[in-house]
Amino acid sequence: MTRVVAENGESFDSLLRRFNKKVQNDRILSEVRRRRFYEPPSIVRKRKRAAKLRKSRRTTLKSMRRYR
């Protein structure tokens, strides 16, 4: 649960801004969107595998650029 404590003299706008930033950093909304509908295990595996491939390609490209 995300919680933000108001400091003395802090405006509501700055408090709301801090709360929104904290929610974004905790990735709460992305988690809610992901869990909105049931996802079969096969789709979960496929999605994780695609993410893993993207990450490995990215690291490979970065290492290739470094040695040029």
PAMI-507780 format. One record per atom (N, C-alpha, C, CB): x, y, z; atom name; residue in one letter. Coordinates in Angstrom, 3 decimals. Glycine has a CB too. Layout:
N
         c1         c2         c3   at   aa
          X          Y          Z   CA    a
...
REM end
This chain:
68
         c1         c2         c3   at   aa
      0.837     -1.171      0.000    N    m
      0.000      0.000      0.000   CA    m
      0.888      1.242      0.000    C    m
     -0.956     -0.006      1.212   CB    m
      0.609      2.142     -0.892    N    t
      1.399      3.359     -1.005   CA    t
      0.839      4.414     -0.067    C    t
      1.415      3.874     -2.459   CB    t
      1.732      5.021      0.690    N    r
      1.299      6.024      1.656   CA    r
      2.234      7.218      1.581    C    r
      1.264      5.440      3.094   CB    r
      1.650      8.423      1.651    N    v
      2.418      9.658      1.660   CA    v
      1.926     10.480      2.843    C    v
      2.273     10.446      0.305   CB    v
      2.839     10.929      3.684    N    v
      2.485     11.717      4.859   CA    v
      2.687     13.191      4.539    C    v
      3.331     11.296      6.095   CB    v
      1.668     13.996      4.851    N    a
      1.735     15.435      4.581   CA    a
      2.649     16.100      5.595    C    a
      0.324     16.076      4.620   CB    a
      3.515     16.969      5.107    N    e
      4.399     17.734      5.981   CA    e
      3.719     19.049      6.346    C    e
      5.776     17.992      5.300   CB    e
      4.252     19.744      7.340    N    n
      3.664     21.016      7.771   CA    n
      3.683     22.037      6.643    C    n
      4.413     21.568      8.990   CB    n
      2.533     22.625      6.370    N    g
      2.449     23.673      5.365   CA    g
      2.539     23.184      3.933    C    g
      3.513     24.656      5.599   CB    g
      2.457     21.890      3.696    N    e
      2.556     21.364      2.333   CA    e
      1.200     21.467      1.640    C    e
      3.051     19.893      2.343   CB    e
      1.201     21.944      0.423    N    s
     -0.054     22.094     -0.307   CA    s
     -0.546     20.738     -0.811    C    s
      0.120     23.071     -1.484   CB    s
     -1.827     20.693     -1.100    N    f
     -2.427     19.451     -1.591   CA    f
     -1.838     19.065     -2.937    C    f
     -3.949     19.592     -1.703   CB    f
     -1.546     20.062     -3.778    N    d
     -0.993     19.779     -5.105   CA    d
      0.364     19.085     -5.021    C    d
     -0.862     21.071     -5.903   CB    d
      1.223     19.580     -4.136    N    s
      2.542     18.948     -4.016   CA    s
      2.425     17.559     -3.396    C    s
      3.485     19.825     -3.171   CB    s
      1.473     17.386     -2.473    N    l
      1.237     16.079     -1.875   CA    l
      0.747     15.085     -2.925    C    l
      0.223     16.189     -0.731   CB    l
     -0.171     15.528     -3.760    N    l
     -0.693     14.678     -4.837   CA    l
      0.402     14.337     -5.834    C    l
     -1.862     15.371     -5.556   CB    l
      1.254     15.296     -6.142    N    r
      2.363     15.060     -7.065   CA    r
      3.325     14.009     -6.503    C    r
      3.116     16.374     -7.346   CB    r
      3.643     14.111     -5.206    N    r
      4.508     13.116     -4.576   CA    r
      3.873     11.732     -4.571    C    r
      4.837     13.534     -3.153   CB    r
      2.564     11.694     -4.304    N    f
      1.854     10.419     -4.302   CA    f
      1.889      9.777     -5.684    C    f
      0.403     10.614     -3.847   CB    f
      1.594     10.553     -6.719    N    n
      1.600     10.021     -8.084   CA    n
      2.979      9.505     -8.474    C    n
      1.146     11.092     -9.074   CB    n
      4.023     10.221     -8.091    N    k
      5.381      9.795     -8.405   CA    k
      5.719      8.487     -7.692    C    k
      6.385     10.886     -8.018   CB    k
      5.272      8.372     -6.438    N    k
      5.542      7.162     -5.669   CA    k
      4.792      5.968     -6.254    C    k
      5.153      7.365     -4.198   CB    k
      3.543      6.178     -6.674    N    v
      2.765      5.103     -7.302   CA    v
      3.431      4.658     -8.592    C    v
      1.318      5.563     -7.580   CB    v
      3.939      5.603     -9.358    N    q
      4.615      5.270    -10.605   CA    q
      5.901      4.484    -10.342    C    q
      4.928      6.545    -11.396   CB    q
      6.662      4.890     -9.335    N    n
      7.903      4.184     -9.014   CA    n
      7.635      2.779     -8.496    C    n
      8.703      4.968     -7.985   CB    n
      6.530      2.589     -7.787    N    d
      6.182      1.276     -7.266   CA    d
      5.549      0.387     -8.326    C    d
      5.245      1.417     -6.091   CB    d
      5.273      0.933     -9.487    N    r
      4.680      0.207    -10.628   CA    r
      3.348     -0.439    -10.277    C    r
      5.641     -0.861    -11.125   CB    r
      2.558      0.259     -9.499    N    i
      1.265     -0.277     -9.065   CA    i
      0.276     -0.304    -10.223    C    i
      0.696      0.557     -7.904   CB    i
      0.207      0.777    -10.984    N    l
     -0.771      0.836    -12.071   CA    l
     -0.470     -0.185    -13.167    C    l
     -0.804      2.237    -12.668   CB    l
      0.795     -0.391    -13.482    N    s
      1.120     -1.378    -14.511   CA    s
      0.757     -2.781    -14.036    C    s
      2.616     -1.308    -14.877   CB    s
      0.931     -3.023    -12.739    N    e
      0.551     -4.319    -12.178   CA    e
     -0.961     -4.519    -12.245    C    e
      1.037     -4.439    -10.726   CB    e
     -1.717     -3.472    -11.957    N    v
     -3.184     -3.552    -12.014   CA    v
     -3.635     -3.817    -13.448    C    v
     -3.832     -2.244    -11.477   CB    v
     -3.037     -3.118    -14.397    N    r
     -3.410     -3.325    -15.802   CA    r
     -3.091     -4.748    -16.249    C    r
     -2.683     -2.313    -16.706   CB    r
     -1.949     -5.263    -15.791    N    r
     -1.541     -6.607    -16.180   CA    r
     -2.475     -7.659    -15.596    C    r
     -0.109     -6.874    -15.736   CB    r
     -2.964     -7.452    -14.390    N    r
     -3.822     -8.425    -13.730   CA    r
     -5.307     -8.211    -14.004    C    r
     -3.579     -8.386    -12.258   CB    r
     -5.621     -7.286    -14.856    N    r
     -7.025     -6.956    -15.119   CA    r
     -7.791     -8.141    -15.697    C    r
     -7.115     -5.773    -16.073   CB    r
     -7.156     -8.897    -16.581    N    f
     -7.781    -10.058    -17.199   CA    f
     -6.923    -11.286    -16.936    C    f
     -7.980     -9.839    -18.720   CB    f
     -7.560    -12.437    -16.910    N    y
     -6.830    -13.686    -16.691   CA    y
     -5.922    -13.953    -17.872    C    y
     -7.800    -14.871    -16.475   CB    y
     -4.711    -14.374    -17.566    N    e
     -3.735    -14.690    -18.591   CA    e
     -3.305    -16.147    -18.401    C    e
     -2.508    -13.716    -18.526   CB    e
     -3.543    -16.991    -19.394    N    p
     -3.161    -18.394    -19.254   CA    p
     -1.643    -18.539    -19.094    C    p
     -3.646    -19.200    -20.469   CB    p
     -1.216    -19.595    -18.443    N    p
      0.218    -19.794    -18.214   CA    p
      1.045    -19.814    -19.502    C    p
      0.433    -21.082    -17.467   CB    p
      0.487    -20.330    -20.581    N    s
      1.243    -20.364    -21.836   CA    s
      1.526    -18.948    -22.343    C    s
      0.474    -21.165    -22.903   CB    s
      0.576    -18.041    -22.187    N    i
      0.773    -16.653    -22.619   CA    i
      1.788    -15.957    -21.719    C    i
     -0.567    -15.882    -22.609   CB    i
      1.748    -16.263    -20.429    N    v
      2.712    -15.682    -19.495   CA    v
      4.129    -16.106    -19.882    C    v
      2.395    -16.113    -18.037   CB    v
      4.306    -17.396    -20.174    N    r
      5.621    -17.883    -20.592   CA    r
      6.076    -17.221    -21.885    C    r
      5.594    -19.398    -20.768   CB    r
      5.152    -17.078    -22.823    N    k
      5.489    -16.461    -24.106   CA    k
      5.911    -15.005    -23.928    C    k
      4.300    -16.547    -25.066   CB    k
      5.195    -14.278    -23.069    N    r
      5.504    -12.877    -22.812   CA    r
      6.861    -12.732    -22.123    C    r
      4.405    -12.237    -21.956   CB    r
      7.136    -13.604    -21.145    N    k
      8.418    -13.547    -20.445   CA    k
      9.576    -13.901    -21.379    C    k
      8.406    -14.493    -19.241   CB    k
      9.346    -14.862    -22.251    N    r
     10.397    -15.258    -23.195   CA    r
     10.704    -14.117    -24.165    C    r
      9.977    -16.524    -23.976   CB    r
      9.656    -13.423    -24.638    N    a
      9.860    -12.294    -25.540   CA    a
     10.630    -11.173    -24.838    C    a
      8.508    -11.772    -26.060   CB    a
     10.311    -10.923    -23.569    N    a
     11.025     -9.892    -22.821   CA    a
     12.488    -10.271    -22.637    C    a
     10.365     -9.664    -21.458   CB    a
     12.733    -11.537    -22.382    N    k
     14.098    -12.012    -22.210   CA    k
     14.899    -11.846    -23.512    C    k
     14.098    -13.488    -21.762   CB    k
     14.255    -12.163    -24.647    N    l
     14.925    -11.996    -25.940   CA    l
     15.235    -10.530    -26.224    C    l
     14.061    -12.572    -27.063   CB    l
     14.288     -9.651    -25.920    N    r
     14.521     -8.221    -26.128   CA    r
     15.702     -7.743    -25.296    C    r
     13.264     -7.412    -25.777   CB    r
     15.751     -8.185    -24.054    N    k
     16.826     -7.759    -23.164   CA    k
     18.175     -8.284    -23.646    C    k
     16.554     -8.235    -21.734   CB    k
     18.217     -9.536    -24.092    N    s
     19.488    -10.089    -24.554   CA    s
     19.956     -9.398    -25.833    C    s
     19.359    -11.597    -24.788   CB    s
     19.024     -9.072    -26.713    N    r
     19.399     -8.331    -27.931   CA    r
     19.966     -6.968    -27.583    C    r
     18.187     -8.169    -28.865   CB    r
     19.328     -6.304    -26.632    N    r
     19.764     -4.976    -26.216   CA    r
     21.180     -5.030    -25.654    C    r
     18.799     -4.394    -25.174   CB    r
     21.453     -6.002    -24.782    N    t
     22.793     -6.098    -24.198   CA    t
     23.829     -6.485    -25.249    C    t
     22.804     -7.117    -23.054   CB    t
     23.445     -7.325    -26.199    N    t
     24.363     -7.711    -27.272   CA    t
     24.712     -6.502    -28.130    C    t
     23.746     -8.825    -28.143   CB    t
     23.713     -5.701    -28.472    N    l
     23.957     -4.518    -29.287   CA    l
     24.845     -3.526    -28.540    C    l
     22.629     -3.854    -29.684   CB    l
     24.602     -3.353    -27.246    N    k
     25.426     -2.434    -26.462   CA    k
     26.871     -2.891    -26.433    C    k
     24.888     -2.311    -25.039   CB    k
     27.091     -4.194    -26.271    N    s
     28.470     -4.689    -26.215   CA    s
     29.135     -4.578    -27.579    C    s
     28.503     -6.147    -25.728   CB    s
     28.387     -4.742    -28.660    N    m
     28.957     -4.628    -30.005   CA    m
     29.350     -3.191    -30.290    C    m
     27.960     -5.127    -31.067   CB    m
     28.555     -2.231    -29.832    N    r
     28.878     -0.823    -30.039   CA    r
     30.137     -0.438    -29.289    C    r
     27.718      0.063    -29.602   CB    r
     30.334     -1.050    -28.135    N    r
     31.478     -0.710    -27.304   CA    r
     32.783     -1.115    -27.972    C    r
     31.359     -1.374    -25.941   CB    r
     32.800     -2.212    -28.736    N    y
     34.029     -2.719    -29.337   CA    y
     34.312     -2.185    -30.733    C    y
     33.975     -4.196    -29.390   CB    y
     33.492     -1.293    -31.224    N    r
     33.737     -0.735    -32.557   CA    r
     34.853      0.230    -32.577    C    r
     32.529     -0.074    -33.079   CB    r
REM end
